[in-house]
Amino acid sequence: MHKNAMDWIAIVLVIIGGINWGLVGLFEWDLVMFIFGDMTILSRVIYSLVGLSALWMIYYISKE
């Protein structure tokens, strides 16, 4: 299946989110918070984009 730009963006953000959750689970260290601050507008945008990307991935895998 051909991947468009939205698919690639979602894939990258889901991978980033997965790595971040792995760091939180293993080391209690939140990379997004470290880079962008604790619940700043920018960190909330990043968390929201990762969540929307996960929803996009559900759509992406269901359209095959």
Secondary structure as the mmCIF struct_conf table of DSSP 4:
data_model
#
loop_
_struct_conf.conf_type_id
_struct_conf.id
_struct_conf.beg_label_comp_id
_struct_conf.beg_label_asym_id
_struct_conf.beg_label_seq_id
_struct_conf.end_label_comp_id
_struct_conf.end_label_asym_id
_struct_conf.end_label_seq_id
HELX_RH_AL_P HELX_RH_AL_P1 ALA A 5 PHE A 27
BEND BEND1 GLU A 28 GLU A 28
HELX_RH_AL_P HELX_RH_AL_P2 LEU A 31 PHE A 36
TURN_TY1_P TURN_TY1_P1 ASP A 38 MET A 39
HELX_RH_AL_P HELX_RH_AL_P3 ILE A 41 SER A 62
TURN_TY1_P TURN_TY1_P2 LYS A 63 LYS A 63
#
